[in-house]
Amino acid sequence: MKVLDSPVLESVRPFISDNTEQLYQSLNEHQTFYMLDNMILTKLRKQISNLPLLLQAFHQSPIFLIPDVVLEESFRNIPTKERYNDYYFELFKQLSAKKQLYIISMETIYQLLEKGMTKKQYIFDAMKQLALEAFRVNRDIINNLERCELSSFSDLPKLRQIILHNGNNAGERFICFFSLLLVHQYYGPAYICSDDGKGVYTMYNTFVNNESLFRILGVDDFLMFKEQYILLSYDCILQLSIKNTELSSEEIYAFVQSSGRNESRKVIYSLDGQSFHTEIKNANLAKWIEEGKIEISF
């Protein structure tokens, strides 16, 4: 059964598309896309009153992509359709009014790659090679990938299961993997929307000197890579929201105070050109954003 067919998703199903042909056309038109994890969806859901302002951060593209594994995580935590409706209906309704919401799976990605590659084996080779580079620090995944033969569409569930591994950070792994595959197909920039340091930022750090990855993607170096693969934490989203609107000092402070951000989270940022990895209190963040002194990396 496809994830979108789950009875739990009944109320939000009209707002999410799995139409690969429409997604293909939209990607060719807009190129850029946002990939969302469950943590960011939850934060947006908790900020319904601030959602119109928060959506100002996503000005580069109307395309929101949600891996099927991420959607699975969302209803595994809320397993009845009544509770899921109460929790998520308004979020997906409002998001779909402003953005194109697509659920993507291993099969979706394959079908998108199929439109740009002349031979099917090239698709499987690209998927396996990128998976080996993306998850190179996870020996269990790498060992299983090396033993996995990919030669037909029916092999895709095997690849999905290998990447799922033990389930920890699985959504973030698929976000990274799918984004790399789309960048490989010359779509992008890919905006990876997540607060997950271990699942997203740690993996990103393994890409810094990975020349094999750059060669597969057709980029010269990490500087070129990071122009196509961009991390957006919730704090980045807040900064962009404010940057893309005209708010007074009082409105900026009120927005940051009500944003639900975690003040104890260590933020990677530069302040007046100097790099930091520290916690930031709401009052300081509001002040630095207003003054244009801070640039948040993650």
Contacts in CASP RR format, 6 or more apart in sequence:
PFRMAT RR
TARGET T0000
AUTHOR 0000-0000-0000
METHOD contacts of the structure
MODEL  1
MKVLDSPVLESVRPFISDNTEQLYQSLNEHQTFYMLDNMILTKLRKQISN
LPLLLQAFHQSPIFLIPDVVLEESFRNIPTKERYNDYYFELFKQLSAKKQ
LYIISMETIYQLLEKGMTKKQYIFDAMKQLALEAFRVNRDIINNLERCEL
SSFSDLPKLRQIILHNGNNAGERFICFFSLLLVHQYYGPAYICSDDGKGV
YTMYNTFVNNESLFRILGVDDFLMFKEQYILLSYDCILQLSIKNTELSSE
EIYAFVQSSGRNESRKVIYSLDGQSFHTEIKNANLAKWIEEGKIEISF
2 18 0 8 1.000
2 68 0 8 1.000
2 105 0 8 1.000
3 9 0 8 1.000
3 68 0 8 1.000
3 69 0 8 1.000
3 71 0 8 1.000
3 72 0 8 1.000
3 103 0 8 1.000
3 105 0 8 1.000
4 13 0 8 1.000
4 16 0 8 1.000
4 18 0 8 1.000
4 68 0 8 1.000
4 71 0 8 1.000
4 103 0 8 1.000
6 75 0 8 1.000
7 81 0 8 1.000
8 75 0 8 1.000
8 78 0 8 1.000
8 79 0 8 1.000
8 80 0 8 1.000
8 81 0 8 1.000
8 84 0 8 1.000
9 16 0 8 1.000
9 71 0 8 1.000
9 75 0 8 1.000
9 81 0 8 1.000
9 84 0 8 1.000
10 81 0 8 1.000
10 85 0 8 1.000
11 81 0 8 1.000
11 84 0 8 1.000
11 85 0 8 1.000
11 88 0 8 1.000
11 89 0 8 1.000
12 84 0 8 1.000
12 85 0 8 1.000
12 88 0 8 1.000
12 89 0 8 1.000
12 92 0 8 1.000
12 93 0 8 1.000
15 92 0 8 1.000
15 93 0 8 1.000
15 95 0 8 1.000
15 96 0 8 1.000
15 101 0 8 1.000
16 66 0 8 1.000
16 71 0 8 1.000
16 92 0 8 1.000
16 96 0 8 1.000
16 101 0 8 1.000
16 102 0 8 1.000
16 103 0 8 1.000
17 23 0 8 1.000
17 100 0 8 1.000
17 101 0 8 1.000
17 102 0 8 1.000
17 103 0 8 1.000
18 102 0 8 1.000
18 103 0 8 1.000
18 104 0 8 1.000
18 105 0 8 1.000
18 108 0 8 1.000
19 102 0 8 1.000
20 108 0 8 1.000
20 111 0 8 1.000
20 112 0 8 1.000
23 63 0 8 1.000
23 102 0 8 1.000
23 104 0 8 1.000
23 108 0 8 1.000
23 112 0 8 1.000
24 111 0 8 1.000
24 112 0 8 1.000
24 115 0 8 1.000
26 62 0 8 1.000
26 63 0 8 1.000
26 100 0 8 1.000
27 33 0 8 1.000
27 63 0 8 1.000
27 112 0 8 1.000
27 182 0 8 1.000
27 187 0 8 1.000
30 61 0 8 1.000
30 62 0 8 1.000
30 63 0 8 1.000
31 61 0 8 1.000
31 187 0 8 1.000
31 188 0 8 1.000
32 60 0 8 1.000
32 61 0 8 1.000
32 63 0 8 1.000
32 187 0 8 1.000
32 188 0 8 1.000
32 189 0 8 1.000
32 190 0 8 1.000
32 191 0 8 1.000
33 61 0 8 1.000
33 63 0 8 1.000
33 64 0 8 1.000
33 65 0 8 1.000
33 182 0 8 1.000
33 187 0 8 1.000
33 188 0 8 1.000
33 190 0 8 1.000
33 191 0 8 1.000
34 58 0 8 1.000
34 60 0 8 1.000
34 61 0 8 1.000
34 63 0 8 1.000
34 64 0 8 1.000
34 65 0 8 1.000
34 191 0 8 1.000
34 193 0 8 1.000
34 232 0 8 1.000
35 65 0 8 1.000
35 66 0 8 1.000
35 67 0 8 1.000
35 175 0 8 1.000
35 178 0 8 1.000
35 179 0 8 1.000
35 190 0 8 1.000
35 191 0 8 1.000
35 192 0 8 1.000
35 193 0 8 1.000
36 64 0 8 1.000
36 65 0 8 1.000
36 66 0 8 1.000
36 70 0 8 1.000
36 175 0 8 1.000
36 193 0 8 1.000
36 194 0 8 1.000
37 70 0 8 1.000
37 171 0 8 1.000
37 172 0 8 1.000
37 175 0 8 1.000
37 193 0 8 1.000
37 194 0 8 1.000
37 196 0 8 1.000
37 200 0 8 1.000
38 70 0 8 1.000
38 73 0 8 1.000
38 74 0 8 1.000
38 171 0 8 1.000
39 194 0 8 1.000
39 195 0 8 1.000
39 196 0 8 1.000
39 234 0 8 1.000
40 193 0 8 1.000
40 194 0 8 1.000
40 195 0 8 1.000
40 234 0 8 1.000
40 237 0 8 1.000
41 66 0 8 1.000
41 70 0 8 1.000
41 74 0 8 1.000
41 88 0 8 1.000
41 91 0 8 1.000
43 195 0 8 1.000
43 234 0 8 1.000
43 260 0 8 1.000
44 51 0 8 1.000
44 54 0 8 1.000
44 91 0 8 1.000
44 95 0 8 1.000
45 87 0 8 1.000
45 88 0 8 1.000
45 90 0 8 1.000
45 91 0 8 1.000
46 260 0 8 1.000
47 54 0 8 1.000
47 259 0 8 1.000
47 260 0 8 1.000
48 90 0 8 1.000
48 91 0 8 1.000
48 94 0 8 1.000
49 258 0 8 1.000
50 255 0 8 1.000
50 258 0 8 1.000
50 259 0 8 1.000
51 91 0 8 1.000
51 94 0 8 1.000
51 95 0 8 1.000
53 241 0 8 1.000
53 245 0 8 1.000
53 255 0 8 1.000
54 237 0 8 1.000
54 238 0 8 1.000
54 241 0 8 1.000
55 95 0 8 1.000
55 98 0 8 1.000
55 99 0 8 1.000
55 241 0 8 1.000
56 240 0 8 1.000
56 241 0 8 1.000
56 244 0 8 1.000
56 245 0 8 1.000
57 232 0 8 1.000
57 236 0 8 1.000
57 237 0 8 1.000
57 238 0 8 1.000
57 239 0 8 1.000
57 240 0 8 1.000
57 241 0 8 1.000
57 244 0 8 1.000
58 64 0 8 1.000
58 99 0 8 1.000
58 191 0 8 1.000
58 237 0 8 1.000
58 240 0 8 1.000
59 240 0 8 1.000
59 244 0 8 1.000
60 189 0 8 1.000
60 191 0 8 1.000
61 191 0 8 1.000
62 98 0 8 1.000
62 99 0 8 1.000
62 100 0 8 1.000
63 99 0 8 1.000
63 100 0 8 1.000
63 102 0 8 1.000
64 95 0 8 1.000
64 99 0 8 1.000
64 100 0 8 1.000
64 101 0 8 1.000
64 102 0 8 1.000
65 102 0 8 1.000
65 104 0 8 1.000
65 178 0 8 1.000
66 101 0 8 1.000
66 102 0 8 1.000
66 103 0 8 1.000
66 104 0 8 1.000
67 103 0 8 1.000
67 104 0 8 1.000
67 105 0 8 1.000
67 171 0 8 1.000
67 174 0 8 1.000
67 175 0 8 1.000
67 178 0 8 1.000
68 103 0 8 1.000
68 104 0 8 1.000
68 105 0 8 1.000
68 174 0 8 1.000
69 164 0 8 1.000
69 170 0 8 1.000
69 171 0 8 1.000
69 174 0 8 1.000
70 171 0 8 1.000
70 174 0 8 1.000
70 175 0 8 1.000
71 103 0 8 1.000
73 170 0 8 1.000
73 171 0 8 1.000
74 84 0 8 1.000
74 88 0 8 1.000
75 84 0 8 1.000
78 84 0 8 1.000
78 87 0 8 1.000
78 88 0 8 1.000
92 101 0 8 1.000
95 101 0 8 1.000
102 108 0 8 1.000
104 178 0 8 1.000
105 160 0 8 1.000
106 156 0 8 1.000
106 157 0 8 1.000
106 159 0 8 1.000
106 160 0 8 1.000
107 153 0 8 1.000
107 156 0 8 1.000
109 127 0 8 1.000
109 178 0 8 1.000
109 181 0 8 1.000
109 182 0 8 1.000
110 123 0 8 1.000
110 127 0 8 1.000
110 153 0 8 1.000
110 156 0 8 1.000
112 182 0 8 1.000
112 185 0 8 1.000
113 123 0 8 1.000
113 126 0 8 1.000
113 127 0 8 1.000
113 181 0 8 1.000
113 185 0 8 1.000
114 120 0 8 1.000
114 123 0 8 1.000
116 185 0 8 1.000
117 123 0 8 1.000
117 126 0 8 1.000
120 152 0 8 1.000
121 151 0 8 1.000
124 150 0 8 1.000
124 151 0 8 1.000
124 155 0 8 1.000
125 150 0 8 1.000
126 181 0 8 1.000
126 184 0 8 1.000
126 216 0 8 1.000
127 150 0 8 1.000
127 159 0 8 1.000
127 181 0 8 1.000
128 145 0 8 1.000
128 148 0 8 1.000
128 150 0 8 1.000
128 159 0 8 1.000
129 216 0 8 1.000
130 177 0 8 1.000
130 180 0 8 1.000
130 181 0 8 1.000
130 184 0 8 1.000
130 213 0 8 1.000
130 216 0 8 1.000
131 141 0 8 1.000
131 145 0 8 1.000
131 159 0 8 1.000
131 162 0 8 1.000
131 163 0 8 1.000
131 177 0 8 1.000
132 142 0 8 1.000
132 145 0 8 1.000
132 146 0 8 1.000
133 180 0 8 1.000
133 210 0 8 1.000
133 212 0 8 1.000
133 213 0 8 1.000
133 216 0 8 1.000
134 173 0 8 1.000
134 176 0 8 1.000
134 177 0 8 1.000
134 180 0 8 1.000
134 203 0 8 1.000
134 213 0 8 1.000
135 141 0 8 1.000
135 142 0 8 1.000
135 145 0 8 1.000
135 163 0 8 1.000
135 173 0 8 1.000
135 177 0 8 1.000
135 203 0 8 1.000
136 142 0 8 1.000
136 206 0 8 1.000
136 210 0 8 1.000
137 203 0 8 1.000
137 206 0 8 1.000
138 165 0 8 1.000
140 165 0 8 1.000
141 162 0 8 1.000
141 163 0 8 1.000
141 165 0 8 1.000
144 162 0 8 1.000
145 159 0 8 1.000
145 162 0 8 1.000
148 155 0 8 1.000
148 158 0 8 1.000
148 159 0 8 1.000
148 162 0 8 1.000
149 155 0 8 1.000
150 156 0 8 1.000
150 158 0 8 1.000
150 159 0 8 1.000
163 170 0 8 1.000
163 173 0 8 1.000
163 174 0 8 1.000
163 177 0 8 1.000
164 170 0 8 1.000
164 173 0 8 1.000
165 173 0 8 1.000
169 196 0 8 1.000
169 198 0 8 1.000
169 199 0 8 1.000
172 194 0 8 1.000
172 196 0 8 1.000
172 199 0 8 1.000
172 200 0 8 1.000
172 203 0 8 1.000
173 199 0 8 1.000
173 203 0 8 1.000
175 192 0 8 1.000
175 194 0 8 1.000
175 200 0 8 1.000
176 192 0 8 1.000
176 199 0 8 1.000
176 200 0 8 1.000
176 203 0 8 1.000
176 204 0 8 1.000
179 190 0 8 1.000
179 192 0 8 1.000
179 229 0 8 1.000
180 190 0 8 1.000
180 213 0 8 1.000
180 217 0 8 1.000
180 229 0 8 1.000
182 188 0 8 1.000
182 190 0 8 1.000
183 190 0 8 1.000
183 217 0 8 1.000
183 228 0 8 1.000
183 229 0 8 1.000
184 216 0 8 1.000
184 217 0 8 1.000
184 218 0 8 1.000
188 228 0 8 1.000
189 227 0 8 1.000
189 228 0 8 1.000
189 229 0 8 1.000
189 230 0 8 1.000
190 228 0 8 1.000
190 229 0 8 1.000
190 230 0 8 1.000
191 230 0 8 1.000
191 231 0 8 1.000
191 232 0 8 1.000
192 200 0 8 1.000
192 204 0 8 1.000
192 229 0 8 1.000
192 230 0 8 1.000
192 231 0 8 1.000
192 232 0 8 1.000
193 232 0 8 1.000
193 237 0 8 1.000
194 200 0 8 1.000
194 231 0 8 1.000
194 232 0 8 1.000
194 233 0 8 1.000
195 233 0 8 1.000
195 234 0 8 1.000
195 262 0 8 1.000
195 265 0 8 1.000
197 298 0 8 1.000
200 231 0 8 1.000
201 231 0 8 1.000
201 268 0 8 1.000
201 298 0 8 1.000
204 229 0 8 1.000
204 231 0 8 1.000
207 213 0 8 1.000
207 222 0 8 1.000
207 225 0 8 1.000
207 229 0 8 1.000
208 222 0 8 1.000
209 222 0 8 1.000
213 225 0 8 1.000
214 220 0 8 1.000
214 221 0 8 1.000
214 222 0 8 1.000
214 224 0 8 1.000
214 225 0 8 1.000
217 225 0 8 1.000
217 228 0 8 1.000
219 225 0 8 1.000
219 228 0 8 1.000
231 297 0 8 1.000
231 298 0 8 1.000
232 240 0 8 1.000
233 267 0 8 1.000
233 296 0 8 1.000
233 298 0 8 1.000
234 259 0 8 1.000
234 261 0 8 1.000
235 261 0 8 1.000
235 265 0 8 1.000
235 267 0 8 1.000
235 269 0 8 1.000
235 280 0 8 1.000
235 285 0 8 1.000
235 296 0 8 1.000
236 296 0 8 1.000
236 297 0 8 1.000
236 298 0 8 1.000
238 255 0 8 1.000
238 256 0 8 1.000
238 259 0 8 1.000
238 261 0 8 1.000
238 285 0 8 1.000
238 289 0 8 1.000
239 289 0 8 1.000
239 294 0 8 1.000
239 296 0 8 1.000
241 255 0 8 1.000
242 252 0 8 1.000
242 255 0 8 1.000
242 256 0 8 1.000
242 289 0 8 1.000
242 290 0 8 1.000
243 289 0 8 1.000
247 255 0 8 1.000
249 290 0 8 1.000
252 286 0 8 1.000
252 289 0 8 1.000
252 290 0 8 1.000
253 282 0 8 1.000
253 283 0 8 1.000
253 286 0 8 1.000
255 286 0 8 1.000
256 282 0 8 1.000
256 285 0 8 1.000
256 286 0 8 1.000
256 289 0 8 1.000
257 282 0 8 1.000
257 286 0 8 1.000
259 282 0 8 1.000
261 282 0 8 1.000
261 285 0 8 1.000
263 279 0 8 1.000
263 280 0 8 1.000
263 281 0 8 1.000
263 282 0 8 1.000
264 279 0 8 1.000
265 279 0 8 1.000
266 277 0 8 1.000
266 278 0 8 1.000
266 279 0 8 1.000
267 276 0 8 1.000
267 277 0 8 1.000
267 278 0 8 1.000
267 279 0 8 1.000
267 280 0 8 1.000
267 296 0 8 1.000
267 298 0 8 1.000
268 275 0 8 1.000
268 276 0 8 1.000
268 277 0 8 1.000
268 296 0 8 1.000
268 297 0 8 1.000
268 298 0 8 1.000
269 275 0 8 1.000
269 276 0 8 1.000
269 277 0 8 1.000
269 280 0 8 1.000
269 294 0 8 1.000
269 295 0 8 1.000
269 296 0 8 1.000
269 297 0 8 1.000
270 276 0 8 1.000
270 294 0 8 1.000
270 295 0 8 1.000
270 297 0 8 1.000
271 288 0 8 1.000
271 293 0 8 1.000
271 294 0 8 1.000
272 293 0 8 1.000
273 295 0 8 1.000
280 288 0 8 1.000
285 294 0 8 1.000
288 294 0 8 1.000
END
